[in-house]
């Protein structure tokens, strides 16, 4: 039978009691992890967010009723105890912080009983994620998840402290905003008092933080909740948290400086890791050419090599076709993988096709000096040796090649490089390699839209030395944009913003906006820019991604208290759900059922 606390007050958390308290009487409260009844003595492991404490119940130190209650304790019962701290009478447990002490209980109160949980509440549970997410309130009791969320809380608190000392003001921006349908899809909120009109939940506080710079607040910071209706991946959720900032009267170096010091501070305070400053910078073009990605993982080599010159005269139609169409031929050297079985190579080919490749060409350099290749018959001996030399191929290596338009070649080899590194065990989660990627293209061509799109957003400042090419060669104009990348994951990104009317108007023109459309979508910002706007720049981190890497997890779901699954639903609450007709009527909404396809109706 559950009891109330009846005036009992906790004196310590389980993991806070140390050898210094030996001989003292303490009161602890928490969940029963284990109960081991040895007859005349009962051992109970008590757990809370701070750790585990071993409790001892014996007839000579607790009354008969208390001893009987202790014998009936089951996993996840919530209890309160009072007892004396002692040195362990048995073997020391070096696996837990409290392993040298135990508490001899003199009083026990059962605060709440528990049914048998659907899975064990323990670290590194092998339970299917679907079950864990359905019972997330139980999953969150696991020590490893609790450590993740505690670390996340530390990062948030220390970020606020650091930024306050740097002169930043924490200011909240609206959650109900105007929809600006550029980029990811908005989550829309219907308005009851404005029938037929909708708010949008913020994809970011971008426009409002720029307005705060116009308003003279100089340095802004916010841990902002953001929402994007997009397909989910391991590092994406429909709702997420940004460490969002904006600074006035600054340029690229100023933003990078304060953020490098923030990262060094967080990693030192939270993890005891020294981040060497300054962090390496790499232009976007160099990152793509060397790693096939604008978020390169620098923990290993296996860089891309452009071998277009070495194969331009060969008869291999795949290489020739790519070069004739303005593309390139590039390769990576998987050191020591020359003996890879053909079946495994075929799997790599299928993997590459998933990133747009039509196939993969390969050269396997055997330890005995023989060469196995999928295209050797189309190469002369000199051409083959020139190609192997360009790839720095040695006996035992596997050389893999992609040939197509540059964008496809980069995508394919960039992904293949990471896949091979994973298979070869080259990814050390305890190593942290930062890099700034700079000088992004200002624009990227969209075949779907048949126009240039902003690679970041329409308010990104072009590099001054490239602006004269905006009419003749807009695709070559670089932006004052920068991403901070950690171990192949983009953890943050930002840019210097446009603050001159003429550049902003030209930018909208290049993006295909009419003046009317630009003012319809962004009129409140453009209007504000008429009243004295300072040069300004900003950056936003994905807090979830940053914490995921700091905790060495593979998914941001393991650092978010209540995440969604792949289809953006919540297994625990079963959201999203239908609402009753009365709510829809108040919002002037009606639901139109999706039309069934003819094929479905025939079945």
Secondary structure as UniProt FT lines:
FT   TURN            6..7
FT   HELIX           14..16
FT   HELIX           19..21
FT   TURN            22..23
FT   STRAND          25..37
FT   STRAND          41..48
FT   TURN            49..50
FT   STRAND          51..58
FT   TURN            59..61
FT   HELIX           64..71
FT   TURN            75..76
FT   STRAND          78..87
FT   TURN            94..95
FT   TURN            97..100
FT   STRAND          101..112
FT   TURN            123..124
FT   HELIX           129..134
FT   HELIX           136..139
FT   TURN            140..141
FT   HELIX           143..165
FT   TURN            166..167
FT   STRAND          169..170
FT   STRAND          176..177
FT   STRAND          188..190
FT   TURN            195..196
FT   STRAND          198..201
FT   HELIX           206..214
FT   TURN            215..216
FT   STRAND          219..227
FT   TURN            234..235
FT   STRAND          239..248
FT   HELIX           252..271
FT   STRAND          281..283
FT   HELIX           284..291
FT   TURN            298..299
FT   STRAND          305..306
FT   HELIX           308..311
FT   TURN            312..313
FT   HELIX           317..324
FT   TURN            325..326
FT   STRAND          328..334
FT   TURN            335..336
FT   TURN            338..339
FT   HELIX           342..353
FT   TURN            354..356
FT   STRAND          361..365
FT   TURN            367..368
FT   STRAND          371..373
FT   HELIX           376..378
FT   HELIX           381..390
FT   TURN            391..392
FT   TURN            395..396
FT   STRAND          398..404
FT   HELIX           406..423
FT   TURN            424..425
FT   TURN            429..430
FT   STRAND          434..438
FT   STRAND          443..446
FT   TURN            447..450
FT   STRAND          451..454
FT   TURN            458..459
FT   HELIX           464..469
FT   TURN            470..472
FT   HELIX           474..476
FT   STRAND          478..479
FT   STRAND          481..486
FT   TURN            487..488
FT   STRAND          489..497
FT   HELIX           501..510
FT   TURN            511..512
FT   HELIX           515..528
FT   HELIX           529..531
FT   STRAND          536..542
FT   HELIX           543..550
FT   TURN            551..552
FT   HELIX           556..559
FT   TURN            561..562
FT   TURN            566..567
FT   TURN            571..573
FT   HELIX           581..586
FT   TURN            587..588
FT   HELIX           598..602
//
